[in-house]
C-alpha cells in the first residue's frame, strides 16, 4: 500500500474540508454540491504587450468579493516484486527477471486515506437542481489569435496589456462544486480512460484538451494564470521536502542535485552519499537551488498524477521538482528534449523564454548545452509565474528562471513527456527492420556491388560529366530502396517496438483502493496471527476481468515467439530493473488479444476464445498473479 508522511496526511485531510474544483467530466464520484458566488470583473494593471509577443496567455477575472472569499478557501486540486518459479503453462517467466526489492524509498509514516484533492477519484457526481445550469468557456482557435492577445472568462479577446493583478477560473458548473461528504463505499471502478482525460483536463484548465493539442502542443508556449495559489499544493510542499530528506535514503546525483548559476557559470555541488536535511538547507541558505530528480518515487500523489497522464500520452511521464531560494538562479539558459509542464506550487519565479535559434533546434531530440546570455536574443516572454500557475514549454524552447529581486522562494514541479517519442524515433525502428527483412527475403540485395564502382562514385566523381556508371549505380540504389518501401515497411512491428520501450520506461500503475482490492496487490491470501493463512481465492469462469491499464501490457511477436511485455512490476525509479515479459503459447494468443481489444470493458473469463475452460481459468489466474489483469469485483474467499 502507498504510504504518506503524517504531515502530508494531515495536510490533505485539512485540504479536503475546503472548496475544491472538481471536473465535470468525471462520472464516478459521489459528492454533495453547493453553488458558488458568481464572478465579477476586477480592474487590471497595464503591462507591456511586447514582452509576450508570440505567446499565449490564458487569464480570467475576479470580483473583489470573490477574491476575499478565495483567500479564505483552499482551492487545491487536486511493487511489489516477487521472484520464484512460474508454472510452465500459458507462459513462463524469463531468465533475468528481477528479484524481490530489498528496500523501499516510499514514505511509510501513514497510509493514504484521503486523495479527494486529486482529479481522479472513484466517486460519483450527484448534481443538485441549483447546479444544473451550464456555463462554458468559448474556446477560440488559439492559433488565430494575434500576438499579444489573451483569453478572458467569456472567451473574448483582450490585449495582453490588460493582464489583471488577480485572476480566477471561468465560473463553470464543474468548478462550483465542493465536497461535503466523506462517505466511503465500494462501487464500480473508475474508467481509466476517463481518469487520464480528467487528469490532463485538470492540468491545462481552462483550455480544453482538444484545443490545447490542436493549437498549442509542440507549437508555442502557454501560460495559464490562475488566482488559485493552492491549486497544485497537494502535490508537494517545502515542509514535505524536508520530511522526505529525513525519512528516506535520498542520494545526491541519483535523487537530488544542488546547483547554482552565478556570473554566467553553472555549477553542481553534489557531495557523495546521502542528502541529509541540515546539509541541504545549508546549501540553500547559501543561494543554491535544490532539484529533486524523481519525486514520483517518494510522493504517492505525484505518482498518481503521472501514472494517469501516462495513459493519456501513451509514454512515460517524468517529474523533477525545483526549489530556488530568494534572489538567486540555479540553472543556465538551455532547452530540453521534452514537452515541459511547469506547475508552480509555492512562491513565484520570473521566466524568460526565447525562440529556437534555427531549424535544427526545433523539436530537438537531445537537450542543449548551457547557453551564455550573449548567445540569446530578446525574450519572447518575460514575466513572473505565481503559485497555481501553469507554464507549458514545447521542446526546444530556450528558457531560464530566477528569483532575483524577490524576497520569496520558488517551488515548482516540471512534468516531462514525449521524450524519444518522435517520428524520427519511429523511423529508426521502422527502416532498419524493413531493410533487414528485405535482405533476408530478396536475393538481389545480397548480390555483389559492380566491379570498379569506387572509380565512379564518391565526392571526386559526383560532378563528372557523362558518368554512365554513376547513373546506373544511382538507379539501382533507388530500385532497391523502392523495394524496401513497397514490400517490407511493417509499421505494426515498429509500433510494437516503440511500445516495448515505453513499457520499460513507465511508472507502475497506481490503483485506487476500490481497484487494488480486485488485484493481487490487495486481494487474495493473507497471513494473520499464529501463522494462519486466510482469504484463499480462485479465478472462476464467471469472473469478469480486464487489463489493469491499457498501456501496462503489450503483445509483441519477436523471433517467432509471442511475448507479453508489462509494466505492472516496474519500479518507481526509472529503469531500476530490466524490462519484464512472459512468453505466451500460441493457443493463448487470441485470448490475450481479446483482453487488449475490449479494454476498458470487462469480459467474462468463460468468453475468452480458448476451447478448454480449464485453460481459460489458468491463463487468467497467471495474468492476475502477475498484476496484469483486474477483476470487476473482489474475489470471494473460498470456504475450506
C-alpha positions, 0 to 999 in steps of 0.5 A, a space after each residue: 500500500 502507498 504510504 504518506 508522511 503524517 504531515 502530508 496526511 494531515 495536510 490533505 485531510 485539512 485540504 479536503 474540508 475546503 472548496 475544491 474544483 472538481 471536473 465535470 467530466 468525471 462520472 464516478 464520484 459521489 459528492 454533495 454540491 453547493 453553488 458558488 458566488 458568481 464572478 465579477 470583473 476586477 480592474 487590471 494593471 497595464 503591462 507591456 504587450 511586447 514582452 509576450 509577443 508570440 505567446 499565449 496567455 490564458 487569464 480570467 477575472 475576479 470580483 473583489 468579493 470573490 477574491 476575499 472569499 478565495 483567500 479564505 478557501 483552499 482551492 487545491 486540486 487536486 511493487 511489489 516484486 516477487 521472484 520464484 518459479 512460474 508454472 510452465 503453462 500459458 507462459 513462463 517467466 524469463 531468465 533475468 527477471 528481477 528479484 524481490 526489492 530489498 528496500 523501499 524509498 516510499 514514505 511509510 509514516 501513514 497510509 493514504 486515506 484521503 486523495 479527494 484533492 486529486 482529479 481522479 477519484 472513484 466517486 460519483 457526481 450527484 448534481 443538485 437542481 441549483 447546479 444544473 445550469 451550464 456555463 462554458 468557456 468559448 474556446 477560440 482557435 488559439 492559433 488565430 489569435 494575434 500576438 499579444 492577445 489573451 483569453 478572458 472568462 467569456 472567451 473574448 479577446 483582450 490585449 495582453 496589456 490588460 493582464 489583471 493583478 488577480 485572476 480566477 477560473 471561468 465560473 463553470 458548473 464543474 468548478 462550483 462544486 465542493 465536497 461535503 461528504 466523506 462517505 466511503 463505499 465500494 462501487 464500480 471502478 473508475 474508467 481509466 480512460 476517463 481518469 487520464 482525460 480528467 487528469 490532463 483536463 485538470 492540468 491545462 484548465 481552462 483550455 480544453 484538451 482538444 484545443 490545447 493539442 490542436 493549437 498549442 502542443 509542440 507549437 508555442 508556449 502557454 501560460 495559464 494564470 490562475 488566482 488559485 495559489 493552492 491549486 497544485 499544493 497537494 502535490 508537494 510542499 517545502 515542509 514535505 521536502 524536508 520530511 522526505 530528506 529525513 525519512 528516506 535514503 535520498 542520494 545526491 546525483 541519483 535523487 537530488 542535485 544542488 546547483 547554482 548559476 552565478 556570473 554566467 557559470 553553472 555549477 553542481 555541488 553534489 557531495 557523495 552519499 546521502 542528502 541529509 536535511 541540515 546539509 541541504 538547507 545549508 546549501 540553500 541558505 547559501 543561494 543554491 537551488 535544490 532539484 529533486 530528480 524523481 519525486 514520483 518515487 517518494 510522493 504517492 500523489 505525484 505518482 498518481 498524477 503521472 501514472 494517469 497522464 501516462 495513459 493519456 500520452 501513451 509514454 512515460 511521464 517524468 517529474 523533477 521538482 525545483 526549489 530556488 531560494 530568494 534572489 538567486 538562479 540555479 540553472 543556465 539558459 538551455 532547452 530540453 528534449 521534452 514537452 515541459 509542464 511547469 506547475 508552480 506550487 509555492 512562491 513565484 519565479 520570473 521566466 524568460 523564454 526565447 525562440 529556437 535559434 534555427 531549424 535544427 533546434 526545433 523539436 530537438 531530440 537531445 537537450 542543449 548545452 548551457 547557453 551564455 546570455 550573449 548567445 540569446 536574443 530578446 525574450 519572447 516572454 518575460 514575466 513572473 509565474 505565481 503559485 497555481 500557475 501553469 507554464 507549458 514549454 514545447 521542446 526546444 524552447 530556450 528558457 531560464 528562471 530566477 528569483 532575483 529581486 524577490 524576497 520569496 522562494 520558488 517551488 515548482 514541479 516540471 512534468 516531462 513527456 514525449 521524450 524519444 517519442 518522435 517520428 524520427 524515433 519511429 523511423 529508426 525502428 521502422 527502416 532498419 527492420 524493413 531493410 533487414 527483412 528485405 535482405 533476408 527475403 530478396 536475393 538481389 540485395 545480397 548480390 555483389 556491388 559492380 566491379 570498379 564502382 569506387 572509380 565512379 562514385 564518391 565526392 571526386 566523381 559526383 560532378 563528372 560529366 557523362 558518368 554512365 556508371 554513376 547513373 546506373 549505380 544511382 538507379 539501382 540504389 533507388 530500385 532497391 530502396 523502392 523495394 524496401 518501401 513497397 514490400 517490407 515497411 511493417 509499421 505494426 512491428 515498429 509500433 510494437 517496438 516503440 511500445 516495448 520501450 515505453 513499457 520499460 520506461 513507465 511508472 507502475 500503475 497506481 490503483 485506487 483502493 476500490 481497484 487494488 482490492 480486485 488485484 493481487 496487490 490487495 486481494 487474495 491470501 493473507 497471513 494473520 496471527 499464529 501463522 494462519 493463512 486466510 482469504 484463499 481465492 480462485 479465478 472462476 469462469 464467471 469472473 469478469 476481468 480486464 487489463 489493469 491499464 491499457 498501456 501496462 501490457 503489450 503483445 509483441 511477436 519477436 523471433 517467432 515467439 509471442 511475448 507479453 511485455 508489462 509494466 505492472 512490476 516496474 519500479 518507481 525509479 526509472 529503469 531500476 530493473 530490466 524490462 519484464 515479459 512472459 512468453 505466451 503459447 500460441 493457443 493463448 494468443 487470441 485470448 490475450 488479444 481479446 483482453 487488449 481489444 475490449 479494454 476498458 470493458 470487462 469480459 467474462 473469463 468463460 468468453 475468452 476464445 480458448 476451447 478448454 475452460 480449464 485453460 481459460 481459468 489458468 491463463 487468467 489466474 497467471 495474468 492476475 498473479 502477475 498484476 496484469 489483469 483486474 477483476 470487476 469485483 473482489 474475489 470471494 474467499 473460498 470456504 475450506 
